[in-house]
């Protein structure tokens, strides 16, 4: 078997990770242009983001199981091909429906690629150098998130919004050409794919989100909206029931017996909903009401989006001194304060300088949040389920984004609209206050998390019930 080459593996996985991470936010500053060019409304914009995020979140866990069984390099290349072709489809979309469909396929490809970048890299690097490799991997992810709004704004302003998708095509083609020779095939323990669970959770989440997104347009008491939400809730309940009975579940429910794991993932969901739901609306406010260009919007939100890169290195000493719970509480309190600050100063003629302190506060909170949240998700789970636990926490944050955009979008539509700067502000204000309240509630919820991570034996204890005593 070919020996893995660490540098070559990092080149492929690092660039692929950057490309997928970039796509999470690169579309945000292009949304106003997409709305005008494709003649769509808020619902179309919500699905442009949510179609990607929803498929990404739902397919993270089953993708890892398929890769372990059929080969990680093979599935990585397949996922990369799907992501690249879907990017071309999004760029060529003649209407909003085609764009949404392409984004859903793109999310499916991203769900395959993202976790395998870390798995392939970790397998290629000697244990003594693995910490350095993971730090480099995290840097590539952080750069993708930080630069997404800036690059998206620059491309939209100086070319066209379609080019935010076209840029993936040559990069993907080069990676596809190099990956077979640069990566080494590996497999994990063969796990059965939980197809019924995947279908149930996909249908359930789609039903609930569809109802939330369409509520204002069709009426919250309409049969279409209530039926969609009710069907989604039934499918989600069936998913939980199936996972409790399945021999090899996609989402092992015993993970949630550990209070720390359950609360951390609930907090991840709330943080994703409040922060990224607010971002979805704020970007459109800066362009549509403050008349910033797409590039100006990207640059002027850097105090928010780039702050995590500067703050993240401080989390390790803070956790060592204060513990994970205190750092998580501080992180969420900072984010809630930032959003509340924005809500208190937002007006149709607000000066940019009044927004900067709020951006900085929210950015500091994001930078302090992700490292301890990731460590907690792993630390409160049994060691043998670390991979599943990591996938669950990533999926929770992505699903939070989906629900945040749907719920805050519904609040915005109920109270405001795109008809005038004042109308947009009227819709944005209550959405920001709800987002701030949601994250503040998450900060309070962190008090239920144990102050420090458990020792390994304590973590394992939640994975299965205690054995019965042998009968004499």
HELIX and SHEET records of a PDB file:
HELIX    1   1 UNK A    6  UNK A   25  1                                  20    
HELIX    2   2 UNK A   28  UNK A   30  5                                   3    
HELIX    3   3 UNK A   31  UNK A   37  1                                   7    
HELIX    4   4 UNK A   42  UNK A   70  1                                  29    
HELIX    5   5 UNK A   72  UNK A   91  1                                  20    
HELIX    6   6 UNK A   96  UNK A  124  1                                  29    
HELIX    7   7 UNK A  127  UNK A  129  5                                   3    
HELIX    8   8 UNK A  130  UNK A  158  1                                  29    
HELIX    9   9 UNK A  163  UNK A  182  1                                  20    
HELIX   10  10 UNK A  195  UNK A  218  1                                  24    
HELIX   11  11 UNK A  223  UNK A  245  1                                  23    
HELIX   12  12 UNK A  253  UNK A  257  5                                   5    
HELIX   13  13 UNK A  259  UNK A  271  1                                  13    
HELIX   14  14 UNK A  272  UNK A  276  3                                   5    
HELIX   15  15 UNK A  277  UNK A  288  1                                  12    
HELIX   16  16 UNK A  294  UNK A  300  1                                   7    
HELIX   17  17 UNK A  302  UNK A  305  1                                   4    
HELIX   18  18 UNK A  307  UNK A  311  1                                   5    
HELIX   19  19 UNK A  312  UNK A  314  5                                   3    
HELIX   20  20 UNK A  315  UNK A  322  1                                   8    
HELIX   21  21 UNK A  324  UNK A  345  1                                  22    
HELIX   22  22 UNK A  352  UNK A  379  1                                  28    
HELIX   23  23 UNK A  383  UNK A  385  5                                   3    
HELIX   24  24 UNK A  386  UNK A  415  1                                  30    
HELIX   25  25 UNK A  421  UNK A  445  1                                  25    
HELIX   26  26 UNK A  446  UNK A  448  5                                   3    
HELIX   27  27 UNK A  456  UNK A  460  1                                   5    
END                                                                             
